[in-house]
Amino acid sequence: GILGRAESELLRATLTELSHPDDHETSRASIDRLLSGEAPSDQHEQRFVHRDGHPVWMSVSTSLVRDVDDRPLYFVTQMEDITERKASGEALAHQAIHDPLTGLPNRLLFVERLGRELTRAAAAHERVAVLFLDLDRFKLVNDSLGHSAGDRLLVSVADRLSTVLGPTDVVARFGGDEFVV
């Protein structure tokens, strides 16, 4: 099965035992909403633990069946493995804000982080320094040695900048041969 467990093992296990430790509260909150009558059904996403230990993302839809006196009888739950969809969504989100060549934050992420840092610095009466770098004669490298050499140079510059920064510093590729620190 999806969690690498036999049916008999699943029938003996509680939802909490199968849930990822970081998602126990999510699972508990869902059950509480149903038992309190707050909602007739609940849908959420959470991680469960595969027999080999890796997390499995599931979309969980649960309804509570009650008797004629409105007492809880049992839950009906449907689960769908969404691990692959989650992973591709996270990859797309990462790609949207990082430069594909260097892996550095791109212009969009840098501007967002700079805005937050400027707000924080203003509140703390501190200053922020921004360094804009552009590689002189980069076009000459591309034209004479080819784009793959130019790409290798950009990756090398990104690596060097990353290694000399402090823990709170940020370096980003703004585009082309432009970097910002």
C-alpha beads as a LAMMPS data file, in Angstrom:
LAMMPS data file: protein, C-alpha beads

181 atoms
180 bonds

1 atom types
1 bond types

-500.0 500.0 xlo xhi
-500.0 500.0 ylo yhi
-500.0 500.0 zlo zhi

Masses

1 110.0

Atoms # bond

1 1 1 0.000 0.000 0.000
2 1 1 0.838 3.652 0.000
3 1 1 2.389 3.474 3.472
4 1 1 4.140 0.137 2.899
5 1 1 2.069 -1.583 5.583
6 1 1 -0.181 -4.655 5.510
7 1 1 -3.954 -4.226 5.926
8 1 1 -3.854 -5.961 9.321
9 1 1 -1.200 -3.516 10.534
10 1 1 -3.241 -0.536 9.315
11 1 1 -6.382 -1.794 11.070
12 1 1 -4.499 -2.040 14.395
13 1 1 -2.914 1.428 14.102
14 1 1 -4.374 4.748 15.174
15 1 1 -4.290 7.785 12.925
16 1 1 -1.772 9.384 15.277
17 1 1 0.571 6.383 15.049
18 1 1 0.579 6.632 11.247
19 1 1 0.833 10.433 11.119
20 1 1 4.112 12.296 10.799
21 1 1 5.025 13.714 14.250
22 1 1 4.956 17.296 12.905
23 1 1 1.359 16.785 11.748
24 1 1 -0.164 15.210 14.874
25 1 1 -1.810 18.539 15.744
26 1 1 -3.300 18.876 12.236
27 1 1 -4.835 15.414 12.522
28 1 1 -6.104 16.055 16.064
29 1 1 -7.662 19.398 15.069
30 1 1 -9.525 17.711 12.219
31 1 1 -11.020 15.090 14.554
32 1 1 -11.903 17.772 17.133
33 1 1 -13.775 19.828 14.494
34 1 1 -15.831 16.780 13.537
35 1 1 -16.576 15.621 17.087
36 1 1 -17.573 19.106 18.251
37 1 1 -20.089 19.381 15.422
38 1 1 -18.259 22.441 14.069
39 1 1 -18.272 20.830 10.633
40 1 1 -19.947 17.732 9.147
41 1 1 -16.797 16.899 7.174
42 1 1 -13.168 17.979 7.017
43 1 1 -10.504 18.063 4.344
44 1 1 -6.836 18.795 4.918
45 1 1 -3.363 17.814 3.743
46 1 1 -0.891 16.159 6.058
47 1 1 2.086 13.829 6.137
48 1 1 2.016 10.200 7.158
49 1 1 5.028 7.958 7.733
50 1 1 5.860 5.135 5.310
51 1 1 7.141 1.899 6.842
52 1 1 10.674 2.803 5.639
53 1 1 10.461 6.186 7.401
54 1 1 9.949 8.643 4.531
55 1 1 7.025 11.092 4.667
56 1 1 3.994 10.561 2.427
57 1 1 1.778 13.604 1.772
58 1 1 -1.924 12.759 1.739
59 1 1 -5.101 14.677 1.031
60 1 1 -7.457 13.512 3.797
61 1 1 -11.249 13.846 3.551
62 1 1 -13.160 12.710 6.647
63 1 1 -16.820 12.632 7.616
64 1 1 -18.316 11.635 10.934
65 1 1 -21.329 9.325 10.898
66 1 1 -23.684 9.820 13.848
67 1 1 -26.572 7.703 15.164
68 1 1 -30.226 8.844 15.401
69 1 1 -29.473 10.470 18.768
70 1 1 -26.608 12.443 17.169
71 1 1 -23.916 10.418 18.956
72 1 1 -20.704 9.761 16.985
73 1 1 -20.584 6.236 15.514
74 1 1 -17.571 6.150 13.193
75 1 1 -15.455 8.132 10.752
76 1 1 -15.418 7.605 6.991
77 1 1 -12.077 8.714 5.574
78 1 1 -10.762 8.885 2.044
79 1 1 -7.062 9.501 1.428
80 1 1 -5.160 10.359 -1.732
81 1 1 -1.368 10.284 -2.080
82 1 1 -0.327 13.787 -3.184
83 1 1 3.426 13.448 -2.510
84 1 1 4.397 13.907 -6.145
85 1 1 2.096 16.907 -6.594
86 1 1 3.516 18.517 -3.434
87 1 1 7.093 17.960 -4.599
88 1 1 6.445 19.444 -8.046
89 1 1 4.641 22.410 -6.460
90 1 1 7.584 23.073 -4.148
91 1 1 9.984 22.775 -7.083
92 1 1 7.933 25.281 -9.107
93 1 1 7.814 27.683 -6.171
94 1 1 11.614 27.419 -5.789
95 1 1 12.161 27.971 -9.525
96 1 1 9.999 31.105 -9.479
97 1 1 12.290 32.878 -7.008
98 1 1 15.738 31.414 -7.786
99 1 1 18.103 31.801 -10.695
100 1 1 18.215 28.476 -12.581
101 1 1 21.932 28.743 -13.454
102 1 1 23.457 29.725 -10.109
103 1 1 20.739 28.646 -7.664
104 1 1 20.954 32.092 -6.053
105 1 1 17.843 34.096 -5.193
106 1 1 16.648 35.993 -8.264
107 1 1 15.647 39.656 -8.591
108 1 1 12.096 38.983 -7.357
109 1 1 13.198 37.257 -4.128
110 1 1 15.988 39.771 -3.500
111 1 1 13.665 42.776 -3.815
112 1 1 11.149 41.099 -1.458
113 1 1 13.882 40.341 1.122
114 1 1 15.352 43.834 0.761
115 1 1 11.930 45.356 1.464
116 1 1 11.598 43.296 4.645
117 1 1 15.137 44.180 5.729
118 1 1 14.600 47.914 5.103
119 1 1 11.418 47.810 7.217
120 1 1 13.219 45.932 9.998
121 1 1 16.234 48.272 9.884
122 1 1 14.043 51.383 9.973
123 1 1 12.211 50.081 13.050
124 1 1 15.542 49.308 14.763
125 1 1 17.153 52.593 13.601
126 1 1 19.819 50.653 11.731
127 1 1 21.266 50.968 8.264
128 1 1 21.337 48.590 5.323
129 1 1 24.046 48.425 2.675
130 1 1 23.353 47.223 -0.861
131 1 1 26.187 46.417 -3.232
132 1 1 25.457 46.145 -6.947
133 1 1 28.056 44.201 -8.990
134 1 1 28.311 43.829 -12.699
135 1 1 31.067 41.909 -14.454
136 1 1 33.123 44.108 -16.774
137 1 1 33.671 42.744 -20.294
138 1 1 31.414 39.724 -19.656
139 1 1 30.116 39.970 -23.234
140 1 1 33.707 39.459 -24.421
141 1 1 33.857 36.116 -22.533
142 1 1 30.592 34.953 -24.112
143 1 1 31.582 36.135 -27.598
144 1 1 35.124 34.725 -27.576
145 1 1 34.812 31.560 -25.446
146 1 1 31.106 30.749 -25.869
147 1 1 28.038 30.779 -23.635
148 1 1 29.033 27.671 -21.688
149 1 1 32.246 29.443 -20.588
150 1 1 30.175 32.488 -19.661
151 1 1 27.806 30.275 -17.650
152 1 1 30.750 28.664 -15.839
153 1 1 32.107 32.131 -15.005
154 1 1 28.715 33.229 -13.593
155 1 1 28.473 30.078 -11.454
156 1 1 32.044 30.613 -10.213
157 1 1 31.324 34.246 -9.280
158 1 1 28.109 33.192 -7.504
159 1 1 30.012 30.529 -5.537
160 1 1 32.769 32.964 -4.556
161 1 1 30.303 35.628 -3.441
162 1 1 28.340 33.064 -1.421
163 1 1 31.447 31.857 0.441
164 1 1 32.525 35.326 1.627
165 1 1 29.157 36.479 2.951
166 1 1 28.186 36.631 6.597
167 1 1 25.258 34.597 7.949
168 1 1 22.752 37.437 7.539
169 1 1 23.987 38.637 4.133
170 1 1 22.145 37.813 0.915
171 1 1 23.539 37.574 -2.600
172 1 1 21.285 37.386 -5.630
173 1 1 21.686 37.234 -9.374
174 1 1 19.819 40.200 -10.752
175 1 1 20.131 39.007 -14.335
176 1 1 22.756 38.721 -17.044
177 1 1 26.107 39.507 -15.426
178 1 1 24.605 41.471 -12.534
179 1 1 24.707 40.452 -8.879
180 1 1 23.460 42.228 -5.756
181 1 1 24.622 41.783 -2.170

Bonds

1 1 1 2
2 1 2 3
3 1 3 4
4 1 4 5
5 1 5 6
6 1 6 7
7 1 7 8
8 1 8 9
9 1 9 10
10 1 10 11
11 1 11 12
12 1 12 13
13 1 13 14
14 1 14 15
15 1 15 16
16 1 16 17
17 1 17 18
18 1 18 19
19 1 19 20
20 1 20 21
21 1 21 22
22 1 22 23
23 1 23 24
24 1 24 25
25 1 25 26
26 1 26 27
27 1 27 28
28 1 28 29
29 1 29 30
30 1 30 31
31 1 31 32
32 1 32 33
33 1 33 34
34 1 34 35
35 1 35 36
36 1 36 37
37 1 37 38
38 1 38 39
39 1 39 40
40 1 40 41
41 1 41 42
42 1 42 43
43 1 43 44
44 1 44 45
45 1 45 46
46 1 46 47
47 1 47 48
48 1 48 49
49 1 49 50
50 1 50 51
51 1 51 52
52 1 52 53
53 1 53 54
54 1 54 55
55 1 55 56
56 1 56 57
57 1 57 58
58 1 58 59
59 1 59 60
60 1 60 61
61 1 61 62
62 1 62 63
63 1 63 64
64 1 64 65
65 1 65 66
66 1 66 67
67 1 67 68
68 1 68 69
69 1 69 70
70 1 70 71
71 1 71 72
72 1 72 73
73 1 73 74
74 1 74 75
75 1 75 76
76 1 76 77
77 1 77 78
78 1 78 79
79 1 79 80
80 1 80 81
81 1 81 82
82 1 82 83
83 1 83 84
84 1 84 85
85 1 85 86
86 1 86 87
87 1 87 88
88 1 88 89
89 1 89 90
90 1 90 91
91 1 91 92
92 1 92 93
93 1 93 94
94 1 94 95
95 1 95 96
96 1 96 97
97 1 97 98
98 1 98 99
99 1 99 100
100 1 100 101
101 1 101 102
102 1 102 103
103 1 103 104
104 1 104 105
105 1 105 106
106 1 106 107
107 1 107 108
108 1 108 109
109 1 109 110
110 1 110 111
111 1 111 112
112 1 112 113
113 1 113 114
114 1 114 115
115 1 115 116
116 1 116 117
117 1 117 118
118 1 118 119
119 1 119 120
120 1 120 121
121 1 121 122
122 1 122 123
123 1 123 124
124 1 124 125
125 1 125 126
126 1 126 127
127 1 127 128
128 1 128 129
129 1 129 130
130 1 130 131
131 1 131 132
132 1 132 133
133 1 133 134
134 1 134 135
135 1 135 136
136 1 136 137
137 1 137 138
138 1 138 139
139 1 139 140
140 1 140 141
141 1 141 142
142 1 142 143
143 1 143 144
144 1 144 145
145 1 145 146
146 1 146 147
147 1 147 148
148 1 148 149
149 1 149 150
150 1 150 151
151 1 151 152
152 1 152 153
153 1 153 154
154 1 154 155
155 1 155 156
156 1 156 157
157 1 157 158
158 1 158 159
159 1 159 160
160 1 160 161
161 1 161 162
162 1 162 163
163 1 163 164
164 1 164 165
165 1 165 166
166 1 166 167
167 1 167 168
168 1 168 169
169 1 169 170
170 1 170 171
171 1 171 172
172 1 172 173
173 1 173 174
174 1 174 175
175 1 175 176
176 1 176 177
177 1 177 178
178 1 178 179
179 1 179 180
180 1 180 181
